[in-house]
Amino acid sequence: MSTELMIALSYAEAVLLVVVLAVGLTQVRRRLTAISDGLGALGGALATVQSQHLRPLRQMVLNINEPLKVAAGALPGIAAKAAFVVRKVTGG
């Protein structure tokens, strides 16, 4: 092979490499844009779910938890009384 041909092929290879990389990066950009759009839509939907469905549940959960806190506070006393009854019944 001649030197001129080798130089021309080297330039052609470099140009081809740049073209292939440009095409590949363009495809990656398009896919990332599509993913970004999808994530934006998902974020909007999640914000809607939170504001319309989850936020009202907070007060309901608080209303349920208050009586449960009272019941949980009474459990040690109930357990002590139950232990006393068990000792009386078993003679211990």
TORMAR-531219 format. One record per residue (C-alpha): residue in one letter; x, y, z. Coordinates in pm, whole numbers, padded with zeros to 5 digits, always signed. Last residue first. Layout:
aXYZ
...
REM end
This chain:
g-04805-01849+09370
g-05140-02005+09451
t-05222-02066+09089
v-05534-01853+09098
k-05383-01575+09310
r-05059-01564+09106
v-05257-01557+08779
v-05476-01275+08912
f-05167-01070+09005
a-05012-01133+08662
a-05335-01015+08499
k-05332-00701+08714
a-04973-00627+08612
a-05054-00689+08245
i-05353-00455+08264
g-05137-00185+08419
p-04870-00230+08150
l-05140-00223+07876
a-05301+00107+07978
g-05056+00325+07786
a-05109+00114+07475
a-05485+00170+07502
v-05442+00545+07535
k-05199+00549+07241
l-05448+00342+07039
p-05720+00598+07110
e-05496+00871+06963
n-05369+00662+06669
i-05702+00638+06487
n-05763+01014+06480
l-05400+01074+06377
v-05441+00825+06093
m-05757+00998+05978
q-05585+01337+05993
r-05301+01212+05774
l-05536+01039+05528
p-05637+01373+05376
r-05273+01423+05260
l-05254+01081+05094
h-05533+01101+04840
q-05556+01437+04667
s-05221+01596+04746
q-05012+01281+04742
v-05182+01129+04439
t-05146+01454+04248
a-04779+01484+04338
l-04729+01124+04225
a-04895+01200+03890
g-04677+01505+03837
g-04363+01310+03920
l-04467+01035+03680
a-04520+01287+03402
g-04178+01437+03465
l-04024+01091+03478
g-04173+01009+03140
d-04046+01333+02988
s-03699+01266+03129
i-03701+00913+02989
a-03793+01047+02645
t-03517+01308+02667
l-03270+01040+02778
r-03367+00828+02478
r-03322+01117+02236
r-02985+01212+02389
v-02865+00848+02368
q-02965+00839+02001
t-02774+01160+01933
l-02472+01021+02117
g-02473+00713+01895
v-02506+00917+01575
a-02225+01150+01679
l-02005+00857+01782
v-02060+00686+01445
v-01986+01010+01256
v-01670+01080+01458
l-01546+00723+01403
l-01619+00746+01030
v-01420+01070+01008
a-01126+00912+01193
e-01138+00603+00970
a-01154+00817+00656
y-00853+01016+00774
s-00658+00695+00839
l-00768+00555+00503
a-00642+00869+00325
i-00309+00852+00508
m-00269+00482+00423
l-00357+00553+00058
e-00100+00834+00039
t+00166+00609+00192
s+00113+00346-00071
m+00000+00000+00000
REM end
